[in-house]
């Protein structure tokens, strides 16, 4: 659009864009009291800029909309400070890959701090935002949020990316205080940094929080214990949640986030931290992997009531030489009154701690703080972790600074059924041990991989003790009809449930190609079907194929073994579940009885 173009706001609330040639287009017609404003260029300020569109929306009563001309792509760099949003608005970008808004490492990008404001943002990337310096006063929230700050307002983010943002306080990407609601879907937070907590996101107080299909990866919480003011490390390398009325996290990934030990500052929750006095939290269909910290909960830590279901927690590590408090998953205890923690159909394996402290799952209590605590494991695996016992539910155990743990007067209940558990450190016995397998050292799981669904999972290898060991009744939670991968992956497939987040699916075999080959073997066979996984076996005429390669969940290849001339069945075996194509392959020989060689390629 050239300089001769002008925009006219219609009385009905729409925008008429008139070009220099006299052509006109109605961009939108919205209800009375609301308008649509179009961003026409990538300038920091002035007519047609994003800043001006927000100013116009702020000045216009009603729920306005901001859109972007198709020509606006690349980067909008802010050079005159953050943009304040003071009225309800929907900002619809062209896509996070098409347009980014940069704070130029000099300012935050959006500040939303007007009570009652409801802001929805989609299709944008926010980069190089930088919050103001923190004053050092506990009640100062001005430094929260490197890219976006929300105070006493509602925020919805959809298909948004936040990367390389930083804050001197809480929330490297998004920081919120008493937000009436926070909803994030199909969005990514990467390489953001916070000094005090929530490398990717920090959400303090407020209403319901929902994170769905969100990736939080490579974010850092540093902690600074030098100079003035001191910025303590409140944890949550990826996400820090402290006090929202409820939290729901589904189909999301938290990976390679870190809580760094800066000048002795310990931080809890390398991937996700849920603080005491938070409302109930549901973590479902989530993968938490390869996060690090130097205190408890290198993957996930919660001091409130939480349910973890259909999730995988693996590869997380405690970097403290002494493994302070240890464990990839910390549930309940230390702070906060009554807490209830349930772990349902979840896989916790391959995590590391130091100093002999629990490596997989633990719960600690501080005398006089948490007086009513219960932890339950149902259909879950906590085994194959490294450096200390897989599970720690200790009485009167822990760092001396926490006094006596779980005194006799404390109501601490450990309940477990149909679970596979490695080594245990606990003086309070399980209240229900039906169907448990204890002291399992190797759960026989394949490496974390894309096995279908929105998050990575760990398939069961042949002979795994998890196979059909979970009983016949699925624990009750929303979505319990499926395994972690979601629709299309039944939770019950076979004679009984598998333990953990992954259910081996009954495979199908629909075709093999070629269907004829030399009795000498050696040809390459391509198979198609469903529910193929790494580690499955293939046989032709009862003899095992070699060089099995699972290309995808619907395709595999192998080298045909030698066999006798004639027809042969082809079978696949996925952890004991077998599919067969009868007489699907024919071995051939020449009329003189000599084997006819088959060449491929």
C-alpha positions as CSV (number, residue, x, y, z in Angstrom):
1,X,0.0,0.0,0.0
2,X,1.6,3.4,-1.1
3,X,1.5,6.8,0.5
4,X,-1.7,7.6,-1.4
5,X,-3.6,5.0,0.5
6,X,-5.8,6.1,3.4
7,X,-8.0,4.3,5.9
8,X,-11.4,5.5,6.9
9,X,-13.2,4.2,9.9
10,X,-16.8,3.4,9.1
11,X,-19.6,4.3,11.5
12,X,-20.5,0.7,11.8
13,X,-17.1,-0.1,13.2
14,X,-15.4,-1.5,10.0
15,X,-12.4,-0.1,8.2
16,X,-12.5,1.0,4.5
17,X,-9.1,1.0,2.9
18,X,-9.0,3.2,-0.2
19,X,-6.0,2.9,-2.6
20,X,-4.5,5.7,-4.7
21,X,-6.1,4.2,-7.8
22,X,-9.6,4.7,-6.2
23,X,-10.1,1.0,-5.4
24,X,-11.6,0.2,-2.1
25,X,-11.9,-2.8,0.1
26,X,-13.9,-3.3,3.3
27,X,-11.5,-5.0,5.7
28,X,-14.1,-5.8,8.4
29,X,-17.5,-4.9,9.6
30,X,-17.8,-5.5,13.4
31,X,-20.5,-4.8,15.9
32,X,-21.2,-1.2,16.9
33,X,-18.6,0.0,19.5
34,X,-15.9,-2.2,18.2
35,X,-13.5,-1.6,15.3
36,X,-10.9,-3.4,13.2
37,X,-7.5,-1.7,12.8
38,X,-5.0,-2.9,10.2
39,X,-1.2,-2.8,10.6
40,X,0.1,-1.7,7.2
41,X,3.9,-1.5,7.8
42,X,6.7,-2.7,10.0
43,X,7.5,0.7,11.5
44,X,8.0,1.2,15.2
45,X,5.5,4.0,15.4
46,X,3.3,6.3,13.2
47,X,0.4,5.7,10.9
48,X,-0.1,2.1,9.9
49,X,2.3,0.7,12.6
50,X,1.4,-1.9,15.2
51,X,2.0,0.7,18.0
52,X,-0.5,3.0,16.4
53,X,-3.1,0.2,15.9
54,X,-2.9,-0.6,19.6
55,X,-3.2,3.1,20.5
56,X,-6.3,3.4,18.3
57,X,-7.8,0.2,19.8
58,X,-7.1,1.5,23.3
59,X,-8.9,4.8,22.5
60,X,-11.9,3.0,21.0
61,X,-14.5,1.5,23.4
62,X,-15.4,-2.1,22.8
63,X,-13.6,-5.4,21.9
64,X,-11.5,-4.3,18.9
65,X,-9.5,-6.4,16.4
66,X,-6.1,-5.8,15.0
67,X,-5.0,-7.5,11.7
68,X,-2.0,-7.3,9.5
69,X,-1.8,-6.5,5.8
70,X,-0.3,-9.4,3.9
71,X,2.7,-7.3,3.0
72,X,3.7,-7.0,6.6
73,X,6.2,-9.8,7.2
74,X,9.7,-10.2,8.7
75,X,10.4,-8.2,11.9
76,X,8.7,-5.3,13.6
77,X,11.5,-3.8,15.8
78,X,10.4,-1.6,18.7
79,X,12.7,1.3,19.2
80,X,10.6,3.5,21.5
81,X,9.8,1.1,24.3
82,X,7.0,-1.3,25.2
83,X,3.4,-1.1,23.9
84,X,0.8,-0.8,26.5
85,X,-2.6,-2.5,25.9
86,X,-5.3,-1.0,28.0
87,X,-8.5,-2.3,26.4
88,X,-9.9,-5.6,25.3
89,X,-8.5,-6.5,21.9
90,X,-7.8,-9.4,19.6
91,X,-4.6,-9.3,17.7
92,X,-4.4,-11.7,14.7
93,X,-1.0,-12.1,13.1
94,X,-0.1,-13.8,9.8
95,X,1.7,-16.7,11.6
96,X,4.6,-16.9,14.0
97,X,6.9,-18.0,11.2
98,X,5.9,-15.0,9.0
99,X,6.1,-12.1,11.5
100,X,8.0,-11.4,14.7
101,X,7.9,-8.5,17.0
102,X,11.2,-7.7,18.6
103,X,11.9,-5.7,21.8
104,X,15.4,-5.1,20.4
105,X,16.8,-6.4,23.7
106,X,15.9,-3.0,25.2
107,X,12.2,-3.2,26.2
108,X,9.3,-5.5,26.9
109,X,6.9,-5.9,23.9
110,X,3.4,-5.8,25.4
111,X,2.3,-4.6,28.8
112,X,-1.3,-5.5,29.7
113,X,-2.0,-4.1,33.2
114,X,-5.5,-2.7,33.1
115,X,-8.0,-4.6,35.3
116,X,-10.7,-6.3,33.3
117,X,-8.9,-6.2,30.0
118,X,-9.2,-9.4,27.9
119,X,-6.5,-9.8,25.3
120,X,-6.2,-12.5,22.6
121,X,-3.1,-12.8,20.5
122,X,-2.4,-15.3,17.7
123,X,0.0,-15.9,14.9
124,X,2.9,-13.8,16.1
125,X,6.5,-14.4,17.3
126,X,7.9,-12.4,20.2
127,X,11.7,-12.1,20.4
128,X,14.4,-10.2,22.2
129,X,12.0,-8.6,24.8
130,X,13.6,-7.3,27.9
131,X,11.9,-6.3,31.1
132,X,12.8,-3.2,33.1
133,X,15.2,-3.7,36.0
134,X,13.7,-5.0,39.2
135,X,13.7,-2.5,42.1
136,X,14.3,-5.2,44.7
137,X,11.0,-4.6,46.4
138,X,8.9,-7.8,46.9
139,X,5.8,-6.0,45.8
140,X,7.3,-4.6,42.7
141,X,5.9,-6.6,39.7
142,X,7.2,-4.1,37.1
143,X,10.0,-6.4,36.0
144,X,7.8,-9.4,35.5
145,X,7.5,-10.7,31.9
146,X,10.4,-10.3,29.4
147,X,8.1,-10.3,26.3
148,X,4.6,-9.8,27.7
149,X,3.4,-8.8,31.2
150,X,-0.2,-9.3,32.4
151,X,-1.6,-7.9,35.6
152,X,-5.2,-8.3,36.7
153,X,-6.3,-9.1,33.1
154,X,-7.0,-12.1,30.9
155,X,-4.6,-13.4,28.2
156,X,-5.1,-16.0,25.5
157,X,-2.2,-17.0,23.3
158,X,-2.7,-19.2,20.2
159,X,0.0,-20.3,17.8
160,X,2.5,-17.9,19.3
161,X,6.2,-18.2,19.7
162,X,8.3,-16.6,22.4
163,X,12.1,-16.9,22.1
164,X,15.2,-15.1,23.4
165,X,13.4,-12.9,25.8
166,X,14.7,-12.0,29.3
167,X,13.5,-10.6,32.6
168,X,15.3,-9.5,35.8
169,X,12.5,-11.1,37.8
170,X,9.8,-13.7,36.9
171,X,8.7,-15.0,33.5
172,X,11.3,-14.8,30.8
173,X,8.7,-14.9,28.0
174,X,5.3,-14.4,29.7
175,X,4.9,-13.1,33.2
176,X,1.5,-12.7,34.9
177,X,0.2,-11.6,38.3
178,X,-3.4,-12.2,39.3
179,X,-4.5,-12.7,35.7
180,X,-8.2,-13.5,35.6
181,X,-7.3,-16.4,33.2
182,X,-4.3,-17.6,31.2
183,X,-4.9,-19.8,28.1
184,X,-2.1,-20.9,25.9
185,X,-2.5,-23.3,22.9
186,X,-0.3,-24.5,20.1
187,X,2.5,-22.2,21.2
188,X,6.3,-22.5,21.8
189,X,8.6,-20.9,24.4
190,X,12.3,-21.4,23.7
191,X,15.6,-19.9,25.0
192,X,14.0,-17.4,27.4
193,X,15.7,-16.4,30.6
194,X,14.4,-15.3,34.0
195,X,16.5,-14.3,37.0
196,X,14.1,-15.4,39.7
197,X,11.8,-18.0,38.3
198,X,9.8,-19.3,35.3
199,X,12.3,-19.2,32.5
200,X,9.6,-19.5,29.9
201,X,6.5,-18.5,31.8
202,X,5.7,-17.4,35.3
203,X,2.0,-17.2,36.4
204,X,1.4,-15.9,40.0
205,X,-2.0,-16.0,41.6
206,X,-5.2,-15.4,39.6
207,X,-7.7,-17.6,37.9
208,X,-7.6,-20.7,35.8
209,X,-4.5,-21.6,33.8
210,X,-4.7,-23.8,30.7
211,X,-1.7,-24.9,28.6
212,X,-2.6,-27.2,25.7
213,X,-0.2,-28.4,23.0
214,X,2.5,-26.1,24.3
215,X,6.3,-26.7,23.9
216,X,8.6,-25.2,26.5
217,X,12.2,-25.9,25.7
218,X,15.6,-24.6,26.4
219,X,14.6,-21.9,28.9
220,X,16.6,-21.0,32.0
221,X,16.1,-19.6,35.5
222,X,19.4,-18.3,36.8
223,X,19.1,-17.0,40.3
224,X,21.4,-14.1,41.3
225,X,22.8,-14.0,44.8
226,X,25.2,-11.1,44.3
227,X,25.0,-7.4,44.5
228,X,21.8,-5.4,45.4
229,X,19.1,-6.5,45.2
230,X,19.3,-10.2,45.7
231,X,17.2,-12.2,43.3
232,X,16.4,-15.5,44.8
233,X,15.9,-18.5,42.6
234,X,12.2,-19.6,42.9
235,X,12.6,-22.3,40.4
236,X,10.7,-23.4,37.3
237,X,13.3,-23.6,34.6
238,X,10.4,-23.9,32.1
239,X,7.3,-22.9,33.9
240,X,6.6,-21.5,37.4
241,X,3.0,-21.6,38.7
242,X,2.3,-20.1,42.1
243,X,-1.2,-19.7,43.3
244,X,-3.6,-19.9,40.3
245,X,-7.0,-21.2,41.2
246,X,-6.5,-24.2,38.9
247,X,-4.0,-25.5,36.4
248,X,-4.5,-27.8,33.4
249,X,-1.6,-28.8,31.2
250,X,-2.3,-31.2,28.4
251,X,-0.5,-32.7,25.4
252,X,2.6,-30.5,26.0
253,X,6.4,-30.9,26.1
254,X,8.9,-29.5,28.6
255,X,12.4,-30.2,27.6
256,X,16.0,-29.1,28.2
257,X,15.0,-26.3,30.6
258,X,17.4,-25.5,33.4
259,X,17.4,-24.0,36.9
260,X,21.0,-22.8,37.3
261,X,22.9,-22.8,40.6
262,X,24.0,-19.2,40.6
263,X,26.1,-18.3,43.7
264,X,24.5,-21.0,45.8
265,X,20.9,-20.4,44.8
266,X,18.9,-23.6,44.8
267,X,15.8,-23.8,42.6
268,X,13.1,-26.4,42.5
269,X,11.4,-27.7,39.4
270,X,13.8,-27.9,36.5
271,X,10.9,-28.3,34.0
272,X,7.7,-27.3,35.8
273,X,7.1,-25.9,39.3
274,X,3.7,-25.7,40.9
275,X,3.9,-23.8,44.2
276,X,2.0,-24.3,47.4
277,X,-1.4,-22.7,47.8
278,X,-2.1,-23.3,44.2
279,X,-5.4,-24.8,43.2
280,X,-5.6,-28.4,41.9
281,X,-3.4,-29.1,39.0
282,X,-3.9,-31.7,36.2
283,X,-0.9,-32.8,34.1
284,X,-2.1,-35.1,31.3
285,X,-0.5,-36.4,28.1
286,X,2.7,-34.5,28.9
287,X,6.4,-35.3,28.3
288,X,8.9,-33.8,30.7
289,X,12.5,-34.7,29.5
290,X,16.1,-33.6,29.8
291,X,15.5,-30.8,32.3
292,X,18.1,-30.0,35.0
293,X,18.3,-28.3,38.4
294,X,20.2,-28.4,41.6
295,X,17.4,-29.2,44.0
296,X,14.2,-31.3,44.1
297,X,12.1,-32.1,41.1
298,X,14.6,-31.8,38.3
299,X,11.6,-32.5,35.9
300,X,8.5,-31.6,37.9
301,X,7.9,-30.3,41.4
302,X,4.5,-29.6,43.0
303,X,3.7,-28.6,46.6
304,X,0.0,-28.6,46.0
305,X,-2.6,-31.2,45.0
306,X,-1.8,-32.6,41.6
307,X,-2.8,-35.4,39.3
308,X,-0.2,-36.6,36.7
309,X,-1.8,-38.9,34.1
310,X,-0.7,-40.5,30.9
311,X,2.7,-38.7,31.0
312,X,6.3,-39.5,30.5
313,X,9.1,-38.1,32.7
314,X,12.6,-39.1,31.6
315,X,16.2,-38.0,31.2
316,X,15.9,-35.3,33.9
317,X,18.9,-34.8,36.2
318,X,20.0,-33.1,39.4
319,X,23.2,-31.3,38.9
320,X,24.1,-30.7,42.5
321,X,27.1,-32.8,43.6
322,X,25.2,-33.9,46.7
323,X,21.9,-34.3,44.8
324,X,20.2,-32.0,47.2
325,X,16.7,-33.4,47.8
326,X,17.1,-35.3,44.5
327,X,14.4,-36.9,42.4
328,X,13.0,-36.0,38.9
329,X,9.5,-35.7,40.4
330,X,8.7,-34.1,43.7
331,X,5.2,-34.4,45.0
332,X,3.5,-32.8,48.0
333,X,5.3,-31.9,51.2
334,X,7.6,-29.2,52.5
335,X,5.1,-26.3,52.4
336,X,1.3,-26.1,52.2
337,X,-1.4,-27.9,54.4
338,X,-3.4,-30.6,52.8
339,X,-2.0,-32.1,49.6
340,X,-3.1,-34.9,47.4
341,X,-0.9,-36.3,44.7
342,X,-1.8,-39.0,42.2
343,X,0.3,-40.6,39.5
344,X,-1.8,-42.5,37.0
345,X,-0.6,-44.5,34.0
346,X,2.7,-42.6,33.9
347,X,6.3,-43.5,33.1
348,X,9.1,-42.2,35.3
349,X,12.4,-43.7,34.2
350,X,16.0,-42.8,33.2
351,X,16.3,-39.8,35.5
352,X,19.4,-39.1,37.5
353,X,20.3,-37.8,41.0
354,X,23.5,-37.5,43.0
355,X,24.5,-38.2,46.5
356,X,22.3,-41.3,46.9
357,X,19.1,-39.3,47.1
358,X,15.9,-40.6,45.4
359,X,16.2,-40.3,41.6
360,X,12.7,-41.0,40.3
361,X,9.9,-39.9,42.7
362,X,9.9,-38.5,46.2
363,X,7.8,-36.6,48.7
364,X,9.1,-34.8,51.7
365,X,7.3,-33.0,54.5
366,X,8.3,-30.3,56.9
367,X,7.1,-30.6,60.4
368,X,4.2,-28.3,61.2
369,X,3.6,-27.4,57.5
370,X,2.0,-30.3,55.6
371,X,0.0,-32.2,58.1
372,X,-2.3,-34.2,55.7
373,X,-0.4,-35.7,52.8
374,X,-1.2,-38.6,50.5
375,X,0.6,-39.9,47.4
376,X,-0.8,-42.6,45.2
377,X,0.8,-44.6,42.3
378,X,-1.7,-46.4,40.0
379,X,-0.7,-48.3,36.9
380,X,2.6,-46.4,36.7
381,X,6.3,-47.3,36.4
382,X,9.0,-45.7,38.5
383,X,12.0,-47.8,37.7
384,X,15.3,-47.7,35.9
385,X,16.3,-44.3,37.4
386,X,20.0,-43.7,38.2
387,X,22.0,-42.6,41.3
388,X,19.6,-43.3,44.1
389,X,16.5,-45.2,45.0
390,X,13.7,-44.9,42.4
391,X,11.2,-43.9,45.0
392,X,11.7,-42.1,48.3
393,X,8.9,-41.7,50.8
394,X,11.0,-41.3,54.0
395,X,9.9,-40.7,57.6
396,X,12.3,-38.6,59.6
397,X,14.8,-38.4,56.7
398,X,16.3,-35.5,54.8
399,X,18.5,-32.5,55.3
400,X,18.7,-31.5,59.0
401,X,17.4,-28.0,58.2
402,X,14.0,-29.6,57.6
403,X,13.8,-31.1,61.1
404,X,11.9,-34.4,61.4
405,X,10.1,-35.7,58.3
406,X,6.8,-37.4,58.6
407,X,6.5,-37.7,62.4
408,X,4.2,-40.3,63.9
409,X,1.4,-37.8,64.2
410,X,1.4,-37.0,60.5
411,X,-1.3,-38.5,58.3
412,X,0.9,-39.6,55.4
413,X,-0.6,-42.2,53.1
414,X,1.2,-44.0,50.3
415,X,-1.1,-46.0,48.1
416,X,-0.1,-48.0,45.1
417,X,-1.5,-50.7,42.9
418,X,-0.7,-52.3,39.5
419,X,2.6,-50.4,39.3
420,X,6.2,-51.4,38.5
421,X,8.6,-49.9,41.0
422,X,12.4,-50.2,41.4
423,X,14.2,-49.6,44.6
424,X,12.4,-47.9,47.5
425,X,13.4,-45.8,50.5
426,X,10.4,-45.6,52.7
427,X,9.6,-46.3,56.3
428,X,5.8,-45.9,55.8
429,X,4.5,-49.0,53.9
430,X,2.2,-48.9,51.0
431,X,-1.4,-49.1,52.0
432,X,-2.3,-51.1,48.9
433,X,0.2,-53.4,47.2
434,X,-2.1,-55.3,45.0
435,X,-0.6,-56.0,41.6
436,X,2.7,-54.2,42.2
437,X,6.0,-55.4,41.0
438,X,8.8,-54.3,43.3
439,X,12.6,-54.1,42.9
440,X,12.4,-54.0,39.1
441,X,15.8,-52.8,37.8
442,X,15.0,-52.5,34.0
443,X,11.5,-51.8,32.7
444,X,12.7,-52.6,29.2
445,X,11.6,-49.4,27.4
446,X,12.7,-48.1,24.0
447,X,14.2,-44.6,23.9
448,X,12.0,-41.6,23.8
449,X,10.6,-41.3,20.2
450,X,7.8,-40.0,18.1
451,X,5.4,-43.0,18.3
452,X,2.4,-41.1,17.2
453,X,0.3,-38.5,19.1
454,X,1.4,-34.9,20.1
455,X,4.2,-35.9,22.4
456,X,7.1,-38.3,22.5
457,X,6.7,-41.6,24.3
458,X,8.7,-44.7,25.2
459,X,7.5,-47.9,23.6
460,X,7.7,-51.2,25.5
461,X,10.3,-53.7,24.3
462,X,9.6,-57.4,24.0
463,X,9.7,-59.0,27.5
464,X,9.0,-55.8,29.3
465,X,7.6,-56.4,32.8
466,X,5.1,-53.6,32.0
467,X,3.2,-55.7,29.4
468,X,-0.3,-56.6,30.5
469,X,0.7,-56.0,34.1
470,X,-1.7,-53.1,34.8
471,X,-4.8,-55.0,35.7
472,X,-8.1,-54.8,33.8
473,X,-9.6,-51.5,35.2
474,X,-8.4,-48.2,33.9
475,X,-7.8,-45.6,36.6
476,X,-10.4,-42.8,36.4
477,X,-9.3,-39.6,34.7
478,X,-10.4,-37.6,31.7
479,X,-9.1,-39.2,28.5
480,X,-8.4,-42.6,30.2
481,X,-9.7,-44.5,27.2
482,X,-6.4,-43.7,25.4
483,X,-2.7,-43.9,26.2
484,X,-0.5,-40.8,26.2
485,X,-0.7,-40.6,22.4
486,X,-4.4,-39.9,22.5
487,X,-7.2,-40.8,20.1
488,X,-6.4,-43.9,18.0
489,X,-4.3,-45.5,20.7
490,X,-6.6,-47.5,23.0
491,X,-5.7,-47.8,26.7
492,X,-6.7,-51.4,26.8
493,X,-5.2,-53.4,23.9
494,X,-4.7,-57.1,24.6
495,X,-5.6,-59.1,27.6
496,X,-4.8,-56.4,30.2
497,X,-3.5,-52.9,30.6
498,X,0.1,-52.2,30.2
499,X,1.8,-50.2,33.0
500,X,2.9,-46.7,32.3
501,X,2.0,-44.1,29.7
502,X,2.3,-46.3,26.6
503,X,0.0,-49.1,25.7
504,X,1.2,-51.6,23.1
505,X,-1.4,-51.6,20.3
506,X,-2.5,-54.7,18.5
507,X,-0.7,-54.5,15.1
508,X,-2.1,-55.2,11.7
509,X,-0.3,-56.4,8.6
510,X,-1.9,-55.5,5.3
511,X,0.7,-56.2,2.6
512,X,4.2,-57.4,1.8
513,X,6.3,-56.6,-1.2
514,X,7.7,-58.3,-3.1
515,X,5.6,-61.4,-2.5
516,X,8.1,-63.8,-4.2
517,X,11.8,-64.3,-3.6
518,X,14.7,-66.8,-3.7
519,X,14.7,-69.7,-1.3
520,X,18.2,-68.6,-0.5
521,X,16.8,-65.5,1.2
522,X,18.6,-62.2,1.2
523,X,15.9,-60.1,-0.6
524,X,14.5,-57.0,1.1
525,X,10.9,-57.2,2.2
526,X,8.7,-54.1,2.7
527,X,5.7,-54.5,5.0
528,X,2.8,-52.2,5.5
529,X,0.2,-52.2,8.3
530,X,-0.4,-50.3,11.6
531,X,1.1,-50.0,15.0
532,X,4.6,-50.9,14.0
533,X,7.2,-50.0,16.7
534,X,11.0,-50.3,17.2
535,X,12.0,-53.7,18.5
536,X,9.2,-55.6,16.8
537,X,10.2,-58.9,15.2
538,X,9.3,-60.2,11.7
539,X,9.2,-63.8,10.6
540,X,8.8,-65.5,7.2
541,X,7.7,-69.1,7.4
542,X,8.6,-69.1,11.1
543,X,12.2,-68.0,10.5
544,X,13.3,-64.6,11.8
545,X,14.1,-61.8,9.4
546,X,17.2,-59.8,10.0
547,X,18.0,-56.1,9.6
548,X,14.5,-55.0,10.7
549,X,14.0,-51.3,10.2
550,X,10.8,-49.6,11.4
551,X,10.4,-46.8,8.9
552,X,7.2,-45.5,10.5
553,X,4.2,-46.8,12.5
554,X,2.8,-48.1,9.2
555,X,5.9,-49.3,7.3
556,X,8.9,-51.6,8.0
557,X,11.6,-53.4,6.0
558,X,13.7,-56.5,6.7
559,X,16.0,-59.0,5.0
560,X,14.2,-62.3,4.2
561,X,15.7,-65.5,5.7
562,X,16.4,-68.6,3.7
563,X,13.5,-71.0,3.4
564,X,12.1,-74.0,1.5
565,X,10.4,-73.5,-1.9
566,X,6.7,-72.9,-1.5
567,X,4.4,-70.5,0.2
568,X,5.1,-69.1,3.7
569,X,3.2,-67.0,6.3
570,X,4.6,-63.6,7.2
571,X,4.1,-62.5,10.8
572,X,5.0,-59.5,12.9
573,X,5.3,-59.6,16.7
574,X,4.9,-56.3,18.7
575,X,5.7,-57.2,22.3
576,X,3.7,-60.4,22.2
577,X,0.9,-59.1,20.0
578,X,1.0,-60.9,16.7
579,X,-0.4,-60.2,13.2
580,X,-0.1,-62.7,10.4
581,X,-0.6,-62.7,6.6
582,X,-1.1,-66.3,5.6
583,X,0.8,-67.6,2.6
584,X,1.9,-64.0,1.8
585,X,5.4,-64.9,0.5
586,X,6.5,-67.5,-2.0
587,X,10.0,-69.0,-2.0
588,X,11.1,-70.1,-5.5
589,X,13.7,-72.5,-6.9
590,X,14.6,-73.4,-10.6
591,X,13.3,-76.7,-12.2
592,X,16.6,-78.5,-11.5
593,X,16.2,-77.9,-7.8
594,X,18.8,-75.2,-7.7
595,X,17.9,-72.0,-5.9
596,X,17.1,-69.1,-8.1
597,X,18.9,-66.0,-6.9
598,X,16.8,-62.9,-6.4
599,X,18.3,-59.5,-7.0
600,X,17.0,-56.3,-5.6
601,X,17.9,-52.7,-6.5
